[in-house]
Amino acid sequence: MEAYPEDLLGPTGEDWRVPVSELSSRQDCLIKALVEENYSAVLIQNPVDLYYFTGTRQNASFYCSKDGDRKLYVRRSLSRAIHESGGDDAPHEIVPFPRSKEFPRLLTHTPALQFGAIPHQFGAWFSQLLGTDSDCTSLIHRLRETKSDWEISMMKEAAKVQSLMFDAVEQKGREGITELELVAEAEKISRELGFGGNVQMRRFPLQCDRGVIVAGRNGGIPSFFDSAVGGSGPHPQSSMGSGFQKIKCNEPVLVDLVHMHRGYVIDATRMFALGGLSPDWEEKLNHMKEISDAVVSSLEVGMSCSDTWNTGYKLAEEFGYAQNLMGIQPDQSKFLGHSVGLELDESPVVAHGFDRPLPLGGTMAIEPKLIYANGSIGLEDTWVRTRDGMEQLSTSGNSDTVRCF
């Protein structure tokens, strides 16, 4: 099948390809990093990273050397890879993948592989074919931490859609509606406006729905997912997020929504209730806002993510929430913020072990939450660190205000 430009457009006819100038800049940064980190070459094969560097996620391998050799070897679809990479303007050559025994002879240097981002059997086969055991996973992850102005603009567009998703929840919420029925109203908006169907995640075995709505007691159910909120899910094979719990009066309804615009994540949480919440729940939400503000302020001045975790956790202890922050023991998560971009769980993270700051241009979802047997409460917003401070990217009203159905 031929790929025709008029068939590969956004919902109202926009060209949704990654600009060639973006691809060229990213590849230039990659080559600079190869020289600085003493790599001869890399072979990029993880689909998310292929999209980042070449504008396409077709079945392909992107070879890039310190000498500036850039070539995308495509198994399928070659025609789509050519178009999605920018056609004749692409900053790299695009060719069919050769026969396996010929491939090593075509490469000017022996490349490092993404052993931490590709399946073991797949990586082992290429490792044997190319005679390499060098790993470039961390190098690639670090390059993606700093977002360009264009990437930030994609996240701002995602935030506009996400705001409509929260509005749909508010409009459709009513007594007796199930979590799944309500999350479907938000997901309908997301899908209609361009969500591609998958929330990309880096860590195995995590997987995530783009909408998680948990009401009352379901907000206190733990799951496999490394986050504060688990939720029952609809059945054991899909055992996180929204289930068949019905909305009841005066119970906290935590709504955590993700939208991805042209691949870029925006992540936010808002609290809802039918008829309002008790003063005790309201106080807890206000305390989470204080912790969120403390985390934002720490990151803004360049404090390390590890020290920022300590700041937030100490404040939670002072409020008396150590046993319920980000889960109930023994199912507590040990973070207060996670970086986002093309994936939901990027680095760095506001947690122990990340002894470096959020870089300028870094984007992070900050989400202090409290979990109890009778419900969960908290907030989340996505931020970018700029030279002028921390800028909030997510919208849809004040995160410390409960929205009522």
C-alpha positions as CSV (number, residue, x, y, z in Angstrom):
1,M,0.0,0.0,0.0
2,E,1.2,3.5,-0.9
3,A,1.1,6.1,1.9
4,Y,-0.6,9.2,0.5
5,P,-0.1,12.5,2.4
6,E,-3.8,13.4,2.2
7,D,-4.7,10.2,4.1
8,L,-2.3,10.8,7.0
9,L,-3.6,14.0,8.6
10,G,-5.0,15.3,11.9
11,P,-8.8,15.5,12.6
12,T,-9.2,18.8,10.8
13,G,-6.6,18.3,8.1
14,E,-3.5,19.3,10.0
15,D,-0.1,17.8,9.1
16,W,0.6,16.0,12.3
17,R,4.1,14.8,11.5
18,V,7.0,15.8,13.7
19,P,8.6,18.9,12.0
20,V,11.8,18.1,10.2
21,S,13.6,20.8,12.1
22,E,12.8,19.0,15.4
23,L,14.1,15.7,14.0
24,S,17.3,17.3,12.8
25,S,17.9,19.0,16.1
26,R,17.4,15.8,18.1
27,Q,19.7,13.9,15.8
28,D,22.4,16.6,16.1
29,C,22.1,16.4,19.9
30,L,22.4,12.6,19.7
31,I,25.6,12.9,17.7
32,K,27.0,15.4,20.1
33,A,26.2,13.1,23.0
34,L,27.9,10.1,21.3
35,V,31.1,12.1,21.0
36,E,30.9,13.3,24.6
37,E,30.1,9.9,26.1
38,N,32.6,8.0,23.9
39,Y,30.1,6.0,21.9
40,S,31.0,5.1,18.3
41,A,27.3,4.6,17.2
42,V,23.9,3.5,18.4
43,L,21.1,1.4,16.9
44,I,17.7,2.8,18.0
45,Q,15.0,0.1,17.9
46,N,12.5,0.9,20.7
47,P,9.3,2.3,19.0
48,V,9.0,5.4,21.2
49,D,12.6,6.4,20.6
50,L,12.3,5.7,16.9
51,Y,9.4,8.1,16.8
52,Y,11.4,10.7,18.8
53,F,14.5,10.6,16.5
54,T,12.9,9.8,13.1
55,G,9.3,10.9,13.3
56,T,8.0,7.3,12.6
57,R,7.4,4.2,14.6
58,Q,7.3,1.8,11.6
59,N,9.2,-1.5,12.0
60,A,12.7,-0.2,11.7
61,S,16.2,0.3,13.1
62,F,17.8,3.8,13.2
63,Y,21.6,3.8,12.9
64,C,23.4,6.9,14.0
65,S,27.2,7.3,14.3
66,K,29.5,9.8,15.9
67,D,30.6,10.7,12.4
68,G,27.1,11.8,11.4
69,D,26.0,8.7,9.5
70,R,22.2,8.6,9.9
71,K,20.2,5.8,8.3
72,L,16.8,4.3,8.9
73,Y,16.6,0.7,7.9
74,V,12.9,-0.2,7.5
75,R,11.2,-3.7,7.5
76,R,7.7,-2.2,7.0
77,S,6.2,0.1,6.0
78,L,8.9,1.8,3.9
79,S,6.5,4.2,2.2
80,R,5.0,5.4,5.5
81,A,8.4,5.7,7.1
82,I,9.6,7.9,4.2
83,H,6.5,10.2,4.5
84,E,6.4,10.3,8.3
85,S,10.2,11.2,8.4
86,G,9.6,14.2,6.2
87,G,9.9,12.8,2.7
88,D,12.7,14.3,0.6
89,D,13.5,16.7,3.5
90,A,14.1,14.0,6.1
91,P,17.4,14.5,7.9
92,H,18.4,10.9,7.5
93,E,18.5,8.4,4.7
94,I,15.6,5.8,4.6
95,V,16.2,2.4,3.0
96,P,14.8,-1.1,3.2
97,F,16.2,-3.4,5.8
98,P,18.8,-5.7,4.1
99,R,19.3,-9.4,4.5
100,S,20.5,-10.1,8.0
101,K,24.0,-11.3,7.0
102,E,24.6,-8.2,5.0
103,F,23.5,-5.8,7.7
104,P,26.8,-5.7,9.8
105,R,28.8,-4.8,6.7
106,L,26.7,-1.7,6.0
107,L,27.4,-0.1,9.4
108,T,30.5,2.1,9.7
109,H,30.9,1.4,13.4
110,T,29.7,-1.3,15.8
111,P,26.7,0.2,17.5
112,A,25.4,0.2,21.1
113,L,22.0,-1.3,21.6
114,Q,19.0,-0.4,23.8
115,F,19.2,-3.5,26.0
116,G,17.1,-1.8,28.7
117,A,14.3,-0.8,26.3
118,I,13.9,-3.8,24.0
119,P,12.9,-7.5,24.6
120,H,15.7,-9.8,25.7
121,Q,15.4,-12.2,22.8
122,F,15.3,-9.4,20.2
123,G,18.3,-7.7,21.8
124,A,20.3,-10.9,22.1
125,W,19.7,-11.7,18.4
126,F,21.1,-8.3,17.3
127,S,23.9,-8.5,19.9
128,Q,25.1,-11.7,18.3
129,L,24.6,-10.5,14.8
130,L,26.6,-7.3,15.3
131,G,29.0,-8.5,18.0
132,T,28.1,-5.9,20.6
133,D,27.2,-5.8,24.2
134,S,27.3,-2.0,24.7
135,D,24.1,-0.5,26.1
136,C,22.9,3.0,25.2
137,T,19.6,2.9,27.1
138,S,20.5,5.5,29.8
139,L,22.0,7.8,27.2
140,I,18.8,7.9,25.1
141,H,16.6,8.4,28.2
142,R,18.7,11.4,29.4
143,L,18.5,13.0,26.0
144,R,14.7,12.9,26.1
145,E,14.5,14.6,29.5
146,T,14.8,18.1,28.2
147,K,11.8,19.1,26.1
148,S,11.9,21.6,23.2
149,D,9.5,24.5,22.8
150,W,7.7,22.4,20.2
151,E,7.3,19.5,22.6
152,I,6.0,21.8,25.3
153,S,3.5,23.2,22.8
154,M,2.2,19.6,22.1
155,M,1.7,19.1,25.8
156,K,-0.2,22.4,26.0
157,E,-2.5,21.2,23.2
158,A,-3.0,18.0,25.2
159,A,-4.0,20.0,28.2
160,K,-6.8,21.7,26.2
161,V,-8.3,18.3,25.4
162,Q,-7.8,17.1,29.0
163,S,-9.8,20.1,30.2
164,L,-12.7,19.0,28.0
165,M,-12.4,15.5,29.5
166,F,-12.8,16.8,33.0
167,D,-15.7,18.9,31.9
168,A,-17.4,15.8,30.5
169,V,-17.0,14.1,33.8
170,E,-18.6,17.0,35.6
171,Q,-21.5,17.1,33.2
172,K,-22.2,13.4,33.1
173,G,-21.6,12.5,36.7
174,R,-24.8,11.5,38.6
175,E,-25.8,9.2,41.4
176,G,-25.7,5.5,40.3
177,I,-23.4,5.9,37.3
178,T,-20.5,3.4,37.4
179,E,-16.9,4.4,37.3
180,L,-16.6,2.7,33.9
181,E,-19.5,4.5,32.5
182,L,-18.2,7.8,33.7
183,V,-14.6,7.3,32.5
184,A,-16.0,6.3,29.1
185,E,-17.4,9.8,28.8
186,A,-14.0,11.3,29.3
187,E,-12.3,8.8,27.0
188,K,-14.8,9.5,24.2
189,I,-13.5,13.1,24.1
190,S,-9.9,12.0,24.1
191,R,-10.4,9.5,21.4
192,E,-12.4,11.8,19.1
193,L,-9.7,14.5,19.3
194,G,-6.8,12.3,18.4
195,F,-5.7,9.9,21.2
196,G,-3.8,7.0,19.6
197,G,-5.0,4.2,21.8
198,N,-2.0,3.5,24.0
199,V,-0.4,5.2,27.0
200,Q,3.3,4.4,26.6
201,M,5.1,3.2,29.7
202,R,8.8,2.5,30.2
203,R,8.9,0.1,33.2
204,F,7.8,-3.5,33.0
205,P,5.3,-4.8,33.9
206,L,3.4,-1.5,34.2
207,Q,0.5,-0.6,31.9
208,C,-2.0,2.2,32.3
209,D,-5.4,3.3,31.2
210,R,-5.7,6.9,30.1
211,G,-8.6,7.5,32.5
212,V,-8.8,6.3,36.1
213,I,-11.9,7.2,38.1
214,V,-12.3,5.6,41.5
215,A,-15.2,6.3,43.8
216,G,-15.5,5.8,47.6
217,R,-14.1,2.5,48.8
218,N,-12.6,1.7,45.4
219,G,-10.2,4.5,45.9
220,G,-8.6,2.4,48.7
221,I,-8.1,-0.8,46.7
222,P,-4.4,-1.4,45.9
223,S,-3.1,-2.8,42.6
224,F,0.0,-3.9,40.7
225,F,0.4,-0.4,39.4
226,D,3.2,1.7,41.1
227,S,1.1,4.7,42.0
228,A,-1.0,5.9,44.9
229,V,-4.3,4.9,43.4
230,G,-5.0,1.3,42.4
231,G,-8.7,0.8,41.9
232,S,-10.5,-2.5,41.3
233,G,-10.5,-2.5,37.5
234,P,-13.3,-4.5,35.7
235,H,-11.7,-7.9,36.2
236,P,-8.5,-9.5,37.5
237,Q,-6.6,-9.5,34.2
238,S,-7.3,-5.7,34.0
239,S,-6.9,-5.1,37.7
240,M,-6.4,-1.4,38.1
241,G,-8.5,1.7,37.5
242,S,-12.2,2.0,37.1
243,G,-14.6,-0.8,37.8
244,F,-18.3,-1.2,38.5
245,Q,-18.5,0.8,41.7
246,K,-21.4,3.3,41.5
247,I,-21.2,7.0,42.4
248,K,-22.8,7.8,45.8
249,C,-23.6,11.0,47.6
250,N,-20.8,12.7,49.6
251,E,-18.1,10.2,48.7
252,P,-14.7,11.3,47.2
253,V,-14.4,10.6,43.5
254,L,-10.8,10.8,42.3
255,V,-10.5,11.4,38.6
256,D,-7.0,10.9,37.1
257,L,-6.9,11.6,33.4
258,V,-4.2,11.3,30.8
259,H,-4.4,12.6,27.2
260,M,-1.6,12.3,24.6
261,H,-1.5,14.8,21.8
262,R,0.6,13.5,18.9
263,G,2.3,11.2,21.4
264,Y,2.9,13.7,24.2
265,V,1.4,13.1,27.7
266,I,-0.5,15.5,30.0
267,D,-1.4,14.1,33.4
268,A,-3.7,15.6,36.0
269,T,-6.0,14.7,38.8
270,R,-9.1,16.5,40.1
271,M,-11.5,15.6,42.9
272,F,-15.3,15.4,42.4
273,A,-18.2,14.6,44.6
274,L,-21.9,14.3,44.4
275,G,-23.3,16.8,46.9
276,G,-19.9,17.8,48.4
277,L,-17.4,16.4,50.8
278,S,-17.0,16.5,54.6
279,P,-14.7,19.1,56.2
280,D,-12.2,16.3,57.0
281,W,-11.8,15.4,53.3
282,E,-11.5,19.0,52.4
283,E,-8.8,19.6,54.9
284,K,-6.8,16.6,53.5
285,L,-7.1,18.0,50.0
286,N,-5.8,21.4,51.3
287,H,-2.8,19.7,52.9
288,M,-2.0,17.9,49.6
289,K,-2.0,21.3,48.0
290,E,0.6,22.5,50.5
291,I,2.8,19.5,49.8
292,S,2.4,20.0,46.1
293,D,3.4,23.7,46.5
294,A,6.5,22.7,48.5
295,V,7.5,20.2,45.8
296,V,7.1,22.7,43.0
297,S,9.0,25.3,45.0
298,S,11.9,22.9,45.6
299,L,12.2,21.9,42.0
300,E,12.0,25.5,40.9
301,V,15.2,26.5,42.7
302,G,17.1,23.5,41.5
303,M,16.9,21.2,44.5
304,S,17.6,17.6,43.7
305,C,14.6,15.3,43.1
306,S,15.8,13.2,46.1
307,D,15.9,16.2,48.4
308,T,12.6,17.3,47.1
309,W,11.1,14.0,48.1
310,N,12.4,14.4,51.6
311,T,10.9,17.9,51.8
312,G,7.5,16.7,50.7
313,Y,7.6,13.6,52.9
314,K,8.6,15.5,56.0
315,L,5.6,17.8,55.5
316,A,3.3,14.8,55.1
317,E,4.7,13.5,58.4
318,E,4.0,16.8,60.1
319,F,0.4,16.6,58.9
320,G,0.2,13.0,60.3
321,Y,-0.1,11.3,56.9
322,A,3.0,9.1,56.8
323,Q,1.0,5.9,56.9
324,N,-1.3,7.0,54.0
325,L,0.8,9.1,51.7
326,M,0.7,7.5,48.2
327,G,-0.9,4.4,49.4
328,I,-1.6,2.3,52.5
329,Q,1.3,0.1,53.9
330,P,2.5,-2.2,52.6
331,D,1.3,-0.9,49.2
332,Q,2.7,2.6,49.4
333,S,4.5,4.2,46.4
334,K,7.6,6.1,47.2
335,F,7.4,9.1,44.9
336,L,5.7,12.5,44.7
337,G,6.3,13.3,41.0
338,H,7.2,11.5,37.8
339,S,8.5,13.0,34.6
340,V,6.4,12.8,31.5
341,G,6.8,13.2,27.8
342,L,6.3,10.5,25.1
343,E,6.0,8.1,28.1
344,L,4.1,8.4,31.3
345,D,7.0,7.3,33.5
346,E,10.1,9.1,32.4
347,S,13.0,10.3,34.5
348,P,13.9,11.9,36.8
349,V,11.4,11.1,39.6
350,V,10.8,12.9,42.9
351,A,12.0,10.0,44.9
352,H,15.1,8.6,46.7
353,G,18.0,7.9,44.3
354,F,17.4,10.7,41.9
355,D,20.2,13.0,43.2
356,R,19.9,15.6,40.5
357,P,17.4,18.3,39.7
358,L,14.6,18.4,37.2
359,P,16.5,19.9,34.2
360,L,15.4,23.1,32.5
361,G,12.9,22.0,30.0
362,G,12.0,19.0,32.1
363,T,8.3,18.2,32.5
364,M,6.9,16.5,35.5
365,A,3.5,15.4,36.9
366,I,3.4,16.2,40.7
367,E,0.8,14.2,42.5
368,P,0.6,14.0,46.3
369,K,-2.3,11.8,47.3
370,L,-3.7,10.1,50.4
371,I,-5.2,6.7,50.4
372,Y,-7.7,5.3,53.0
373,A,-9.9,2.2,53.1
374,N,-13.0,4.4,52.5
375,G,-11.5,6.5,49.7
376,S,-8.7,8.5,48.2
377,I,-8.0,12.2,47.8
378,G,-5.3,14.3,46.2
379,L,-4.3,16.3,43.2
380,E,-2.0,16.3,40.3
381,D,-0.7,18.8,37.7
382,T,1.9,18.6,35.0
383,W,4.7,21.3,35.1
384,V,7.7,22.4,33.1
385,R,10.8,23.9,34.6
386,T,11.8,27.1,32.7
387,R,14.4,29.8,33.3
388,D,11.6,31.8,34.9
389,G,10.4,29.1,37.2
390,M,7.9,26.3,37.2
391,E,5.1,26.7,34.7
392,Q,1.9,24.7,35.1
393,L,0.9,23.0,31.8
394,S,-2.3,21.2,32.9
395,T,-5.4,23.4,33.2
396,S,-9.1,22.6,34.1
397,G,-9.6,24.7,37.2
398,N,-8.0,24.8,40.6
399,S,-6.6,21.4,41.7
400,D,-7.5,22.0,45.3
401,T,-11.2,22.6,44.6
402,V,-13.7,19.8,44.7
403,R,-16.0,19.9,41.7
404,C,-19.5,18.8,42.3
405,F,-21.8,16.8,40.0
